[in-house]
């Protein structure tokens, strides 16, 4: 019980310290240096706040940070040193760069000394030749950030303009494109692999080409031929999904179609199995996206099915979660795909 109370007090103190971050950032924004402005000097508390905020942005947990009392000869400005256990997948130079980026408006001598033993890095920050922060960053293989694995299927990839489709291809993540079977999308699907993109086949009411058509009035033999054509022309698909709002899904022939796909080793996954965040306003969309990215109550793997426009809207938030330790992984790496095999 004593340990629990002590731990709660520690977390509370750490949270209060983080609140100082906003004050510090506002201070820096209001006092940006130009040639006419006098140079200002950050306090030890402000620099501590900046440092801890950067660690928070990288998903560093409070229990990975300890404070050691020190007495540095000829240095009266500080009496403590931060000791930080870091996951080994974190780039220490990136952390140093982000700290320096915030305090760059101050007259600050910023020194990073990397010791050879075990890759330990010591950071020292000076203002006006006074030591204001000292921290030791220690890579630790037993320290692991608990981020989620995020997977993205772009719901309208098959219907994007040429310019938007090229932007989609240039995004440096392994994203998946939803492809509706059609004569035009066969070549589109084939082009994705060389850009390190994957695709899923989307069965919906937009399948109008006779070769791939699945309509309730068609004879079973015609339906079988269409299914054979879909499977043959889109054999590199990670999975096959179906819009539960489509007429095919809600028709009497759906069980027959589902069984025919199963005979070919394919399970049709309804779209409701995926996370489909939508909203009338961007703030609401971003709020929903944050909720799912932070959620630890269900599966670690979050499969999003969203439009390219909405993906672009949440991309800044995505970068923040990546920084904190969440990973963008390929659909082919998911538990869902492994279960289907």
N, C-alpha and C positions, 0 to 999 in steps of 0.2 A: 504493500500500500504506500509506504514511504517513497519507494522508487517511482511509482505511478504519479504521485503528487509532484515529485521533483521534475519528472519528465514533462508534465503538463505546464509547470512553471517555466521550464526552459523553452518550450514551444511558444508560450505566451510572450516571453521576453523577445524571442526571435521575431515573432509577428509584429510586435511593437516597433522593433528596429527596422523592419521592412517598410513600415508606414512612413518612415523618414525618407524613403526613396523618392516618393512623389514630391516632397518638399524640396529635396535636393535637385531633382530634375527641373522643377519649376524655377528654382533659383538659377540654375545654369542657363535656362532658356531666356530668362529676363535679363541676364547679365552677360550676354554674348559679347565677346571681345571684338572691337574693331580698332582701327588705328588711333581713334580719338579717345577711346574709353580707357580709364585707368585699369591696370591689371588687378584682379582680385585674387584672394587666396582662400582655398577651401580649408575648412576645419577638419580635424581628425574625424569627428563624428560624421561629417558629410562624405568623406572619402570612404570610411567604413560602410556607410549606407550604399554608396555606389558599388563597392566591391561585392557586398552581400546580394544586391539586386541582380548583378550580372550572374552570380552563382545560381540564384533562383531561376533566372531565365534559362539556364542550362539544366534545370531539373535536379539541382543539388539539394538533398534533403538536410534539414537542420541537424539531424543526428550525425551527419558526416562532417560537421564543422565543430571544432573544439577551440578553446582559447587558452593560451599559455601565458602566464605572467612572466614578463621579462624586464631586465634592467640593462639598457644599452649604454655603454660608456660614452659620455659627452652627448647623449641624446635624451633630453627631458620631455620630448613631445609625445612619446608613446610609452605605454607600460605593458602592452600585451602583443601577442603574436597569434594570428589565425593559423590553425593547422587543418587542412582540408583534404579529406580522402576523396579521390576522384575515380570514376569509372575509367577503365583503360581505353574505352572507345572515344573519350573526349580529347579534343585538341587543346592543349594548354596554350599554345600561341594564339588560338582564336579567343580564348578567355581573356588573355592579356590585351589583345587588340580591342576587344569590346570595352574593357575598363578604360583603356587609354582614349577611346573614342569619346567617352562621356566627359572626361576631365581635360580634354585637349584645349579648352578655352582658358585653362588656368596656367600660370607660369609653373610648370611642373617638370621636374627631372624624373623620368620614368625609367627604372632599371629592372631588367629581368636577368637573373643569374641562374643558369641551369647546372646543377651539380651532376657529375657523371654517375655517382652511385645511385642505382635504382631509378634513375630518371627524375629524381626529385627536383622541383623548380622552386626557387625562392623569389618572391616579388617584393620589391621595395619601392615605395612611392614617396617622393620628396616634394615639398613646396618651399621655395626660397631657401633651399639647402637644408631644410628641416625634415627629418624623417617623420612621415605621417601615417604610414601603413607598412606592416611587415607581415607577409603570409607565406606559408609553405604549402605547396600543392603536391600531393603524393598519389601517383597512380596506384590503384589497388584492385587487383583482379576479383576480389570478393565484394566489391561495391558495384552494384548493378542498378541502373535506373529502370523503373517499372513502367515503361511506356507501352502503349498499345501498338498493334500492327494495323496499319490503315491500307485499305485496298479501294481503288477507284475504278468504276465502270462508267464511262461517259455515255449517257443514255441516247444522245442524238448525234453521235460521231458519224454515223452513216449519212446524215442529212446536213452536215456542215458545209458552208461555202468553201471554195478552194483555199482561200486565204486562212480561214479559221482551221481547216483541216491541217494545213501546213504548220500552223502554230501548235496545234495539238501534237503533231509528230515531233516537233522540236522540243517539247517539254522533257526535261531530263529525268523523268521517272518512268517506271514500267507501269503505264496505265493500260486499261483495257477499253476497247471500243465496242459499243453495241452495234451489231450489224444485222439489219433486216434482210433476209434472203431475197435477192433480185438479180437481174442480169447485170446491172451496173455495179453492184456491191461485191461481186466475185473478185474482180481485179482489186478493188479497194481493200478487201480482206487480205489478199495475197501480198499487198505492199507493206503491211504493218510490221511483219517480222524483221525486216531489215532496219527498221527504226526502233527496235527493241520495245515494241508494243504488242499487246495481246488482244484477242477479241472474243466476244461471246455472241452466239446466234440468238437474236431476239425474234420470237414468233409473236406477231401481232396482226392487226387488221390492215396493215400497209403492204402485205404480201400480195401483189396483184399480178405479177408475171406468171403466166400459165405454167411454166416449168416448175415453179415453187409454190403454187397456190394451194391453200388448205381451206376449203369452204364446205359448209355443212351440206350443200346440195350435191357435192361431188360423189361419184361412186368410189367404193373402197379401193379398187384397183388404181384409180387415178390418184387417190390419196397416197397409196403406197409408192407410186412413181414419184410423186412430189417429195415425199420423205426421203426416198433414195437419192434424189437430186440434191436435196439440202445437205444430207450427210456427206455425199461425194464431193460437193463443191466447197464445203466449209469444214473440211476434215481437220484443220488446224485449230478449230475453236476450243477454248478452254472448257466451256460448258454451254448448254442450251437452256435458255430461259423463255418464259411465256408470260405475256401480259394477262393478268387475271381479269382485266376489264374487257378483254377482246371477245369478239363474238365466237371465235373458235373455242376458247376456254369455257365459255358458258353454253356451248351447244351439246347436242346428244352425241356428236362424233368425237368429243374430246377423249373419252376413255379409249376409243379405238386408236386414235392418233398417239396418245400416251403409251399404249401397249406396243405399238409399232416402233416407236423410238426405243422403248426398253429392249425389244428384240435385237436392236442394233447396239445395245450396250449404252444407251443414252437415257438419262433421267431429265425430264423437263422441270426446271426450277421456277416456281412462280415468283414474280417480282417482289411480292410482299416479304420474301425471305431476306431482302436487302434493306439497307437504310436509305430512305429516299427523302432527305430533308428538303422541304419547300416552304416558301413564305412569301407574303405580299411585300414585305420590306426587307431590305438587306440586313438591318440590325437583327431582325428576328431569325433570318437564315443563319447568320454567323453565330447567334446564341445557341441555336439548335445544333449546329456543327460542333461548337465547343462542348456541349453537353455529351454528345456521343463520343467525342475524342477523349474526354476525361473519364468516361464511364468505366468503372472497374468491376461492376456488379455482374456482368455477363461475360461473354467470350472476349478474350484479349484481341481477337481479330474482328475488325469492323469493316464490312464491305458496303461501300457507298455506291448508290446508283443515282447519278445526278447529271443534269445538263452541263454542257461545256461552259455556258455562261455562269451558272452557279458555281462550278468548280473554280473559275477565275475569281469569283467574288470571295471565296473562302481561302484562296491560296495564301494570302498573308498570314492568316491564322494557322494554316497548315505548316508554314515555315516555323512558326513559334513552337508548335508541338514537336516538330522534328528536332528543334534545338533542345527541347526538354527530354528527348529520348525516345519519342515515338518513331516508328519506322514505316516507310512506304514500301510495301512488298507487292510482288506480282500475284495476280489471282491464282496462277498455277501453283503457288507455294502454300495456299490456304488449306486449312483442315477440311473445308467443304469439298475441295477437289479430291483430296486424299480419300474422303469417305465415298466418293462416287466411283473411285477406281476399284 
